[in-house]
Amino acid sequence: MTIDKNALEVFVMVAQTRNFRLAAERLGVTRPAVSQTLRRLEDRLNVTLMHRTTRSINLTEAGKKLYAGIAPAMEQLNGAVTDIADQRAAPRGQLRLAISSIAERIIDGKMLASFIAAYPHVELDITITDEAFDIVEQGFDAGVQLGEVIAKDMIAVPVSAMQRQVAVASPAYLAQYGVPQHPQALLEHRCIGWRQSPGMSPYRWEFAEKGREFDVDVKAQLTTNDMGVMIRTVCAGGGIGFGMEETYAPYIARGELVTLLDAWLPTFPGFYLYFSSRKHMPPRLRAFIDHVRM
């Protein structure tokens, strides 16, 4: 029995994404075209490969067996063809990136401006987010996060120096309420908290003393998921804030903010650009990695 390779490619993409819209976008076709191709494939094989509802797509036993048998071969075939084509191709096309809001060097305007100037045929599509999700499932080429939160099955490339978190406050706040002499003293101060998303607990501020790590569950009077809100409130004397040193560096340099508790705040490995080990790296992603590591 002869089966159209394109139909098998559509089947594999839908099986991987479990989403007709995402599969259509990645394949560069319409959603109805994906649905019709799958229907013809099932008719040709005389078997149901997927159970479809308005909310989910699940493989049948036959679908699971077919996917297990052809997915590795399809990936190897596509990778070989792409490798040959990429040897002569200049970086071009859309590059979708999910970047942490605290990765200051990566989202700095100068770095991004120099990249798009160097690669005029690459279109950057950047989503700033601190939520944890599967970048492959959501259609991103790569992400940038702190190394400690990246899944182990991803390829991770370091793109920053060692990082450090700092506690900061305005001179006006410290003049009125005093300077905390130990992290536990933060419990007696007005603090500005941060949470990743509405459904998650506020971030517990992390410290270290004599090689022992510990955290402080500060009693925040204001909690936000936006670092801009925290920075503006701290600069206005609203309380003590906590975050990446690079985020606060311009305000510290101008004297608007003062660092606190430095002895309890060590450095740690910084940001990594990560992508799926199962996905062939296009020239545009390689170009971005090389550029950000310069």
LOKERO-440219 format. One record per atom (N, C-alpha, C, O, CB): residue in one letter; x, y, z. Coordinates in steps of 0.1 Angstrom, whole numbers, plus 5000, padded with zeros to 4 digits. Glycine has a CB too. Layout:
AXYZ/...
//
This chain:
M500849885000/M500050005000/M500950135000/M501850145008/M499050005012/T500650224991/T501450344990/T500650454997/T499450474995/T501650384975/I501350525006/I500750635014/I501450765011/I502750765010/I500750605029/D500750865009/D501351005006/D502151045018/D501651055030/D500151105003/K503451075016/K504351125027/K503751245033/K503951265045/K505751145021/N503251335026/N502651465031/N501551435042/N501451505052/N502151555020/A500751335039/A499751295048/A500351245061/A499851275072/A498751195042/L501351165060/L502051115072/L502651225080/L502651225092/L503151015068/E503251325073/E503851445080/E502751525087/E503051565098/E504551535069/V501651535081/V500551605088/V500051525100/V499851585111/V499351625078/F499951395099/F499651315110/F500651325122/F500251345133/F499551165106/V501851325119/V502951335129/V502851475136/V502951485148/V504351315123/M502651575128/M502551715134/M501351725144/M501551785154/M502551815123/V500251675140/V499051685148/V499251595161/V498851635171/V497751635140/A499851485159/A500151395170/A501051465181/A500951445193/A500751265166/Q502051535176/Q502951605184/Q502351725191/Q502551755203/Q504151645177/T501551805184/T501051925190/T499651905197/T499351985205/T500852025179/R498951805193/R497551775198/R496751905195/R495851935204/R497651735213/N496951975185/N496252095182/N496252125167/N497352135161/N496952215190/F495052125161/F494952145146/F495452275142/F496152285132/F493552125142/R495252385150/R495652515146/R497152525146/R497752575137/R495052625156/L497852475157/L499252485158/L499952395146/L500852435140/L499752435171/A499352285144/A499852195133/A499752265120/A500752265112/A499152065133/A498652335117/A498452405105/A499552515103/A500052535093/A497052455103/E499752595114/E500652705114/E502052655111/E502852715103/E500652775127/R502452545117/R503852495115/R504052435101/R505152445096/R504152385126/L502952385096/L503052325083/L502852425072/L503152395060/L502052205081/G502352545075/G502052645065/G500852615057/G500852655045/G503252665057/V499852555063/V498652525055/V497452575064/V497652615075/V498552375052/T496252555059/T495052595066/T494652475075/T494952365073/T493952635057/R493852515085/R493352415095/R492452315088/R492552195090/R492552485106/P491452355079/P490652265072/P491452165063/P491152045062/P489652335063/A492652215058/A493452125050/A494052015058/A494151905054/A494552205043/V494452045071/V494951945080/V493851845083/V494151725082/V495452015093/S492651885086/S491551795089/S491251705077/S491051585079/S490351875093/Q491251765066/Q490851685054/Q491951585051/Q491651465047/Q490651775042/T493251615052/T494351525050/T494251405059/T494451295055/T495651595051/L493951435072/L493951325082/L492751235079/L492851115080/L493751385096/R491651295074/R490451215071/R490751115059/R490351005059/R489251305068/R491451175049/R491851085038/R492750975042/R492750865037/R492451175027/L493751005051/L494650905055/L493950795063/L494250675061/L495750975064/E492950835071/E492250735079/E491350645069/E491250525071/E491350795089/D490850715059/D490050635049/D490950545041/D490550425038/D489350735039/R492150585038/R493050505030/R493450385039/R493550275033/R494350585026/L493750405052/L494150295061/L492950215066/L493150105072/L494950345072/N491750275064/N490550205069/N490650185085/N490250085090/N490250075062/V491050295092/V491250285106/V491150425112/V491550525105/V492550215110/T490650435124/T490650565131/T491950585138/T492350505146/T489350575141/L492550705135/L493850725141/L493750825153/L494650825162/L494850785131/M492750905153/M492651005164/M491151025168/M490251015160/M493151145159/H490951035181/H489651075186/H489651225188/H490551285195/H489351005200/R488751295181/R488651445181/R487451495189/R486351445187/R488651495167/T487651585198/T486551655204/T486851805203/T487851845197/T486451615220/T485851885208/T486052035207/T487252075215/T487752185213/T484852105210/R487651995225/R488652045235/R489951965234/R490952005239/R488152035248/S489951845228/S491151765228/S491251675216/S490251645209/S491151675241/I492451625214/I492851535203/I493651425210/I494651445215/I493551605191/N493151295209/N493951185215/N494051075204/N493151045197/N493151135227/L495251015205/L495550905195/L494850775200/L494750745212/L497050885195/T494350705190/T493750575192/T494950475194/T496150515192/T492850525181/E494650355197/E495750255198/E496450245184/E497650225183/E495250115202/A495650245173/A496250235160/A497150365157/A498150355151/A495150225149/G496650475162/G497350605160/G498650605167/G499650645162/G496550715164/K498650555180/K499850545188/K500950455181/K502050475181/K499550495202/K500450335175/K501350245169/K501950305156/K503150295154/K500550115165/L501050375148/L501550435136/L502550545140/L503650555133/L500450495128/Y502250625150/Y503150735153/Y504550685158/Y505550735154/Y502550825165/A504550585166/A505750525171/A506650465160/A507850465161/A505450415182/G505950415150/G506650355139/G507250455129/G508350435123/G505750265131/I506550575127/I507050665116/I507650795121/I508450855113/I505850695107/A507350835133/A507850965138/A509350975137/A509951075132/A507450985152/P510150875142/P511650885142/P512150885127/P513050965124/P512250765149/A511550815119/A511950815105/A511650945098/A512450995090/A511250695097/M510451005101/M510151135095/M511051235100/M511551325092/M508651165099/E511451235113/E512351335118/E513751325112/E514351425108/E512451325133/Q514151205110/Q515451185104/Q515451225089/Q516451285085/Q515851035105/L514451195082/L514351235068/L514251385066/L515051445058/L513151165061/N513451445074/N513351595073/N514551665078/N515051765072/N512151645082/G515251605088/G516451665092/G517551655082/G518351755080/G516951595105/A517651545075/A518651525065/A518451625053/A519451685048/A518651385059/V517151645049/V516851735038/V517151875042/V517751955035/V515451725034/T516751915055/T516952045060/T518452085061/T518852195058/T516252065073/D519251985066/D520652005067/D521352045054/D522152135054/D521351875073/I520951975044/I521452005030/I521052145026/I521852215021/I521051895020/A519852175028/A519352305023/A519952415031/A520252525026/A517752315024/D520152395044/D520652495053/D522052535051/D522552645054/D520452455067/Q522852445044/Q524252465042/Q524352595033/Q525452665033/Q524852345035/R523352625025/R523452735015/R522452845019/R522452945012/R523252685001/A521652825029/A520652915032/A521153025042/A521752995052/A519352845037/A520753145040/A521053255049/A519853255060/A518753215057/A521153395042/P520153295072/P519153305082/P517953385078/P518153505074/P519653355095/R516753335078/R515553405074/R514353335081/R514453225086/R515453405059/G513253405080/G512053355086/G511753405100/G512553485105/G512053205085/Q510653365105/Q510253405119/Q510953325130/Q510953195129/Q508753395120/L511453385140/L512053325151/L511253355164/L511253475168/L513553365153/R510453265169/R509653285181/R510353255194/R510853135195/R508353205180/L510453345203/L511153325215/L510353365227/L509553465227/L512453415215/A510453285237/A509753305250/A510853345260/A511653255264/A508853185255/I510853465265/I511953515273/I511453565287/I510453635288/I512653635265/S512253535297/S511853575310/S511953725311/S512753795305/S512853515321/S511053785319/S511053935321/S512253985328/S512454105328/S509753975328/I513053895335/I514153945342/I515453915335/I516553935340/I514153875356/A515453865322/A516653845315/A517053975308/A516953985296/A516353725304/E517554065316/E517754195312/E518654205299/E518354285290/E518354275323/R519754135299/R520754145288/R520054105275/R520354155264/R522054065291/I519253995276/I518653945263/I517654045258/I517554065245/I518053805266/I516854105266/I515754185261/I516154335261/I515354425258/I514554175270/D517454355263/D517954495262/D517854545247/D518154465238/D519454505266/G517354665245/G517054715232/G518354715223/G518154685211/G516554855233/K519454735228/K520654745220/K521054615214/K521354605202/K521854795228/M520954505222/M521254375217/M520254325206/M520654275195/M521254265228/L518954355208/L517954315198/L518054395186/L517954345174/L516554335204/A518354525187/A518554615176/A519754575167/A519654575155/A518654765180/S520754535174/S521954495166/S521754355159/S522254335148/S523154475175/F520854275165/F520554145158/F519754165146/F520054115135/F519854055168/I518654245147/I517854265135/I518454345124/I518154335112/I516454335139/A519454425128/A520254495118/A521254395111/A521454415099/A521054605124/A521754305118/A522654205112/A521954105104/A522554045094/A523454135123/Y520754075107/Y519953965100/Y518654025096/Y517553995102/Y519753845109/P518654105085/P517354175081/P516254085076/P515154125075/P517754265069/H516553955073/H515553865068/H514953775079/H514153685076/H516153775057/V515453795091/V514853725103/V513853815110/V514153935113/V515953685113/E512653765113/E511653835120/E511553785134/E511053665136/E510253825112/L511853865144/L511753825158/L510353835163/L509753945161/L512753895166/D509853735169/D508553745176/D508853705191/D508953585194/D507453645169/I508853805200/I509253775213/I508053785223/I507353885223/I510353875218/T507853685231/T506853695242/T507653695255/T508453615258/T505953565241/I507353805263/I507953815276/I507053745286/I505853785288/I508153965280/T507553645293/T506753565302/T507553495312/T508753455310/T505853455294/D507053475324/D507753405335/D507053275338/D507353205348/D507853495347/E506053245331/E505253125333/E506053005327/E506653015317/E503853135327/A505852885334/A506552765329/A505552695320/A504452665324/A506952675341/F506052665308/F505152585299/F506152525288/F507352545288/F504152685291/D505552435280/D506252355270/D506452445258/D505452475251/D505552225267/I507652495255/I507852585244/I507552525231/I507152585221/I509252645244/V507852395230/V507652315217/V506152305215/V505652335203/V508252175218/E505352275225/E503852265223/E503252395220/E502252395212/E503252205236/Q503752505225/Q503252635222/Q503752705209/Q503452815206/Q503452725234/G504652635202/G505052675189/G506252775190/G506552845180/G503952745183/F507052775201/F508252865201/F509452785197/F509552665198/F508452915216/D510352865191/D511652805186/D512652785198/D513352685198/D512352885176/A512552875208/A513452865219/A512952955230/A512053035228/A514952905215/G513552935242/G513153025253/G514453065261/G515553015258/G512252945263/V514353165269/V515453215278/V514953215292/V513953285295/V515953355273/Q515553135301/Q515153135315/Q516453105323/Q517453075318/Q514153025317/L516253125336/L517353075345/L517552925344/L516552855343/L516953115360/G518752885344/G519052745342/G518352645351/G518052535347/G520552725343/E518152685364/E517552595373/E516052555371/E515652455376/E517652665387/V515352635362/V513952595359/V513752535346/V512652505342/V513152725360/I514852505338/I514752455325/I514652295326/I515452235333/I515952495316/A513752245318/A513552095318/A514852025314/A515552075305/A512352055309/K515051905319/K516351835317/K516451785303/K517551755298/K516451725326/D515351775295/D515351715282/D515651825271/D515551795259/D514051645279/M515851945276/M516152055266/M517652075265/M518452045274/M515552185271/I518052125253/I519452165251/I519552315256/I518752395252/I519952155236/A520452335265/A520552475272/A521952535269/A522952465271/A520252465287/V521952655264/V523252725261/V523352845270/V522452935270/V523252765246/P524452865278/P524552985286/P524653105278/P525353115269/P525752965296/V523853215282/V523853335275/V524053455285/V523653575281/V522553355267/S524553435297/S524753545306/S525853505315/S526253385316/S523453585314/A526353605322/A527353585333/A526653535345/A525453515345/A528153705336/M527353505356/M526753475369/M525853585373/M526053705370/M527853445380/Q524753545380/Q523753645384/Q523653655399/Q524253565406/Q522353605378/R523053755404/R522753775418/R521453845420/R521153945413/R523953845425/Q520753805430/Q519553875434/Q519953975446/Q520853955453/Q518453785439/V519254085446/V519454185457/V518154235463/V517154235456/V520254305451/A518254275475/A517154345482/A517554495481/A518654535483/A517054305497/V516554575478/V516754715475/V515654805482/V514554755484/V516854755460/A515954925485/A515055025490/A515455165487/A516655185484/A514855005506/S514655255487/S514955395485/S515655455497/S515355415508/S513755475480/P516455555495/P517055625507/P515955685516/P516155685529/P518055735503/A514955725511/A513855785519/A513155685528/A512855715539/A512755855510/Y512955565522/Y512355455530/Y513255415542/Y512855405553/Y512055335522/L514555405539/L515555365549/L515655465560/L515855435571/L516855335543/A515655595556/A515755705566/A514555705575/A514755735587/A515755835559/Q513455655571/Q512255655579/Q512055525587/Q511655535599/Q510955675571/Y512455415581/Y512155285588/Y513455205592/Y513355105599/Y511355195579/G514555255588/G515855195592/G516255085583/G515555045574/G515655135606/V517455035584/V518054935576/V518054795582/V518554785593/V519554975572/P517454695576/P517454565582/P518854505582/P519654515573/P516554465574/Q519254445594/Q520554395596/Q520654245593/Q521754195593/Q521054425610/H519554185591/H519554035588/H518354005580/H517254075582/H519653955601/P518353905571/P517153875563/P515853855571/P514853895567/P517453755555/Q516053795583/Q514853775591/Q514153905596/Q512953905599/Q515153685603/A514954015596/A514454145600/A513454195589/A512754295592/A515654245602/L513454135577/L512554185567/L511054165571/L510154225566/L512854105554/L510854065581/L509554045585/L508954165593/L507754175595/L509553925595/E509854255597/E509354375604/E509254495595/E508954605599/E510354405616/H509554475582/H509554585572/H508354565562/H507754455560/H510854585565/R508054675556/R507054675545/R507854625532/R508754695528/R506454815543/C507354515526/C507954465515/C507054455503/C505854455504/C508454325518/I507654465491/I506854455478/I507154315472/I508254285468/I507354565468/G506054235472/G506254095468/G506054075453/G505554165446/G505354005475/W506353955448/W506253915434/W505753775433/W506153685440/W507553935427/R504753755424/R504353625421/R504353595406/R504153695398/R502853595427/Q504553475402/Q504753445388/Q503453465380/Q503453515369/Q505253305386/S502353415386/S501053425380/S499953415391/S500253385402/S500853305369/P498753455387/P497653465398/P497453335406/P497153335417/P496453495391/G497653215400/G497453095407/G498553045415/G498452935421/G497052985397/M499653115416/M500853065423/M501053145436/M500653265437/M502053075414/S501753085445/S502153155458/S503153255455/S503953245446/S502653055468/P503253365463/P504253465461/P505653405463/P505853305471/P504053585472/Y506653465456/Y507953415457/Y508553445471/Y508453545476/Y508853485446/R509253335476/R509853345489/R511353395487/R512053335479/R509853215497/W511753505493/W513053565491/W514153465496/W514153425507/W513153705498/E515153445487/E516153345490/E517453405494/E517953505488/E516453255477/F518153345504/F519353395510/F520253275513/F519853165512/F519153485522/A521553305517/A522453205521/A523253265533/A523653375533/A523353155510/E523553175543/E524353215554/E525353095558/E524852995561/E523553255566/K526653125557/K527653025560/K527352895552/K527452785557/K527652995575/G527152915539/G526952795530/G525552735531/G525252635524/G527952695533/R524652785540/R523352725542/R522352815535/R522252935538/R522952705557/E521552755526/E520552835519/E519252835527/E518852735534/E520252785505/F518552955527/F517252955534/F516453065527/F516953145520/F517452995549/D515153065530/D514253175524/D513453235535/D513253185546/D513353115513/V512953355531/V512153435540/V510753465533/V510753515522/V512853565544/D509753425540/D508353445535/D507953585540/D507253595550/D507353335540/V508353685533/V508053825537/V506553845536/V505853795528/V508853925528/K506153935545/K504653975546/K504454095537/K504554205541/K504253995560/A504254065524/A504154175514/A502854255516/A501754185516/A504354125500/Q502854385516/Q501654465516/Q501154485502/Q499954505500/Q501954595523/L502054475492/L501754485478/L502454365471/L503654345473/L502154625472/T501654295463/T502254185455/T501854195441/T500754235438/T501754045461/T502754175432/T502554195418/T503254095409/T504154025414/T502954335413/N502854075397/N503553985388/N504354075378/N504854015368/N502653895380/D504454205380/D505054295371/D506254365378/D506054435387/D504054395365/M507454345373/M508654405379/M508654555378/M509154625386/M509954345373/G507954605367/G507854755366/G507154815377/G507454915382/G507254785353/V506054745381/V505254795393/V506054795405/V506054885413/V503954715395/M506854685407/M507654675419/M508754785420/M508954855430/M508354535420/I509354805408/I510454905408/I509955045411/I510555115419/I511154895394/R508855075404/R508255215406/R507855235421/R508055345426/R507155235397/T507255135427/T506855145441/T507955155450/T507955235460/T505955025444/V509055075448/V510155075457/V510855215455/V511255275465/V511154965453/C511055265443/C511655395441/C510855505447/C511455605452/C511755425426/A509555485448/A508755595455/A508655585470/A507955655477/A507355585449/G509555485475/G509555475490/G508455385496/G508255385508/G509455605496/G507855305487/G506755215492/G507255095500/G506355035507/G506055165481/G508455055500/G508954945507/G510254885501/G510854955493/G507854835508/I510554765506/I511754695501/I511354595490/I510354525491/I512454615513/G512154595479/G511954505468/G513054405467/G514054415473/G511854585455/F512854305459/F513854195457/F513754145443/F512754125437/F513454085467/G514954135437/G514954085423/G516354085418/G517354095425/G514154175414/M516554055405/M517854045398/M518654175399/M518054285397/M517653995384/E519854165402/E520754285403/E520754365390/E520754485390/E522154245407/E520754295379/E520754365366/E519554445364/E519554555357/E520954265354/T518354395369/T517154475368/T517254605375/T516754705370/T515954395373/Y517854605387/Y517854725395/Y519154815393/Y519154925398/Y517854685410/A520054765385/A521354825383/A521254975379/A521955055386/A522154755373/P520455015370/P520355155366/P519855245378/P520355365379/P519455175354/Y518955195386/Y518455275397/Y519455285408/Y519555385415/Y517155215402/I520255175410/I521255185420/I522355275416/I522855355424/I521855045422/A522755275403/A523755365398/A523355515399/A524255595402/A524055335383/R522055545398/R521655685399/R521355725414/R521055835416/R520355705391/G521555635423/G521255665437/G519855665441/G519455695452/G521855795440/E518955615432/E517555605436/E517255495445/E516255495453/E516655595423/L518055385444/L517855275453/L519255235459/L520255265454/L517255155445/V519155165471/V520355125478/V520154975480/V519054925484/V520455205492/T521254895479/T521154755481/T521254725496/T521954805503/T522354675473/L520654615500/L520654575514/L521054425515/L520954355506/L519254595520/L521554395527/L521854255530/L522754185520/L522554065517/L520454175531/D523754255515/D524554195505/D525354075509/D525553985501/D525554305501/A525654065522/A526453945527/A525653815526/A526253715527/A526853975542/W524353825525/W523553705525/W523053675510/W522153585509/W522353725534/L523653745500/L523153725487/L524253685477/L524953775472/L522453855482/P524553555476/P525653505467/P525253505452/P524053525449/P526053365472/T526153485444/T525953465430/T525453325426/T525653235434/T527253505421/F524953305414/F524453175410/F524453175395/F524453285389/F523053145416/P524453055388/P524453045374/P523253125368/P522153125374/P524352905369/G523453185357/G522453285351/G521553225341/G520953115343/G523153395345/F521353295330/F520353265320/F520853175309/F522053175305/F519753395314/Y519953085304/Y520252995294/Y519253015283/Y518053025285/Y520352855299/L519653005270/L518752995259/L518552845257/L519552765255/L519353065246/Y517352795256/Y517052655255/Y516152625244/Y515252705240/Y516552595269/F516252505239/F515452455228/F515352305228/F516152245235/F515952505214/S514452255220/S514252105221/S515352035214/S515752065203/S512852075214/S515751925221/S516751835215/S516251755203/S516951695195/S517451745225/R514851755202/R514251675192/R513951755179/R513451705169/R512851625197/K514351885179/K514051965168/K515352015161/K516252055168/K513252095173/H515352005148/H516452055140/H516652205142/H515652275142/H516252015125/M517852245144/M518052395146/M518152465133/M519052445125/M519352415154/P517252555130/P517252635118/P518352745119/P518852775130/P515952705115/P518852795107/P519952895107/P519653015115/P520553075121/P520252925093/R518353055115/R517953175123/R518153165138/R518553255145/R516553215120/L517953045143/L518153015157/L519653015160/L520153065170/L517452885162/R520452945152/R521852945153/R522453085153/R523353115161/R522552855142/A521953165144/A522453305143/A522153385156/A522953455161/A521853375131/F520953365162/F520653435174/F521453385186/F521953465194/F519153405177/I521753255187/I522553205197/I523953265196/I524553315206/I522653045197/D524553255184/D525853315182/D525953465186/D526853515191/D526353295168/H524853535182/H524853685184/H524753715199/H525453805204/H523653745177/V523853645206/V523653675221/V524853635229/V525053685240/V522353605226/R525653545224/R526853495231/R528153575228/R529153555234/R527153355229/M527953675219/M529153755215/M529653845227/M530553915226/M528753845204/
//
